[in-house]
């Protein structure tokens, strides 16, 4: 059986699986990652980009920051997050947006069009304009630096073929900032 929209199916399926796992308490077994030193930092880094595992990773960084050198923790955690970011990018490769475009085209062909042919070229021109691309790339970077799920920001960046050293630099920088914030939040609360 061939799945018509595999990337959307995988994305929705992973969200459903994460919700089920979090409701059944599977993620609770990761709650003590802070006790495992550098191995815990790597695992916390691997978990950081994923929506439902990010709070566990933040708590682990919070506690690891009390026992491990902060700069080493930032490096190790960022490398773990980079590995997950690369895996996310490899899995999706801009595919969700391409599938959404196909769904939109199918919808336009089968339903009454809201825009006349006169207006449609202007919309297409808008969505392919430099300002729109800049705004989308900017939002993708902001999402990477925010506590929002990295999957969304990475998908936005993958759609515009942002790969290689640029993706690595963004991933490492955003993860380093996130780990630094988590550790310092721990120091403020416990200090």
Buried (B, 14 or more C-beta within 10 A) or exposed (E): EEEEBBBBEBBEEBBEEBEEBBEEEEBEEBBEBBEBBEEBBBBBBBBBBBBBBBBBBBBBBBBBBEEBEBEEBBBBBBBBBBBBBBEBBEBBBBBBBBBBEEEEEEEEEEEEEEEEEEEEEEEEEEEEEEEEEEEBBEBBBEBBBBEEBBBBBBBBBBBBEBBEEEBEEBBBBBBBBBBBBBBBBBEEEEE
